[in-house]
Amino acid sequence: GVKESHQMTIFRIIAAILHLGNLEIQGERDGEACHVSSEDEHLSNFCGLLGVEHSQMQHWLCHCK
């Protein structure tokens, strides 16, 4: 009962969440900081699926405001 266009959006969101779960977040300074590699393919896929900027997502995954 879900339209095909809505199904594709749902699949895109689910795929993005699964890629986000595969990100490798590396800790620094005894767990006080972290970073995500700019070469991480899962981050690239996540950003591509959701249409968000790669550098911004890389930054805000490791910093809170």
Backbone torsions as a table, in degrees:
resi	resn	phi	psi	omega
1	GLY	NA	4.7	-179.8
2	VAL	-101.2	132.7	-179.8
3	LYS	-60.7	150.3	-178.1
4	GLU	-60.0	-38.4	179.1
5	SER	-64.8	-37.2	177.4
6	HIS	-70.6	-36.2	178.0
7	GLN	-61.0	-44.6	-179.4
8	MET	-63.7	-37.9	177.0
9	THR	-64.7	-43.7	178.3
10	ILE	-62.5	-45.0	178.7
11	PHE	-62.2	-38.7	179.4
12	ARG	-64.2	-43.0	-180.0
13	ILE	-66.0	-44.1	179.0
14	ILE	-63.0	-43.2	178.5
15	ALA	-61.7	-41.1	179.1
16	ALA	-63.1	-42.6	179.1
17	ILE	-62.8	-41.4	178.8
18	LEU	-64.6	-39.4	176.9
19	HIS	-66.9	-38.6	178.4
20	LEU	-60.8	-36.4	177.8
21	GLY	-68.1	-19.1	179.6
22	ASN	-95.5	0.0	178.6
23	LEU	-61.6	142.9	175.2
24	GLU	-100.2	107.6	178.5
25	ILE	-101.3	118.7	-176.9
26	GLN	-98.1	129.7	179.3
27	GLY	-80.2	152.4	178.0
28	GLU	-137.7	159.0	175.8
29	ARG	49.4	54.9	177.2
30	ASP	54.8	40.4	176.4
31	GLY	84.5	3.6	-179.5
32	GLU	-79.6	-20.8	-178.7
33	ALA	-145.4	169.3	177.9
34	CYS	-153.1	170.2	174.7
35	HIS	-153.1	157.7	176.3
36	VAL	-116.9	131.6	-179.9
37	SER	-63.7	137.5	178.0
38	SER	-70.2	-14.6	179.7
39	GLU	-90.6	-1.4	-176.8
40	ASP	-64.7	118.3	-177.2
41	GLU	-67.2	-29.2	-179.8
42	HIS	-69.8	-36.2	175.5
43	LEU	-64.7	-42.0	178.3
44	SER	-62.4	-44.0	178.8
45	ASN	-64.6	-43.3	178.8
46	PHE	-57.6	-49.5	-178.8
47	CYS	-64.7	-40.0	179.0
48	GLY	-64.6	-41.3	-178.8
49	LEU	-67.6	-37.4	-177.2
50	LEU	-97.9	-8.0	178.1
51	GLY	70.7	37.6	178.0
52	VAL	-109.7	158.8	-177.2
53	GLU	-74.3	129.0	-175.2
54	HIS	-57.6	-50.6	-175.8
55	SER	-65.9	-37.3	178.4
56	GLN	-67.0	-42.6	179.6
57	MET	-65.9	-40.8	178.3
58	GLN	-59.6	-41.3	179.8
59	HIS	-69.2	-50.3	-171.7
60	TRP	-77.9	-12.0	171.9
61	LEU	-70.3	-22.3	-177.2
62	CYS	-113.2	-0.3	179.8
63	HIS	-132.2	139.4	176.0
64	CYS	-112.4	156.4	-179.6
65	LYS	-140.0	NA	NA
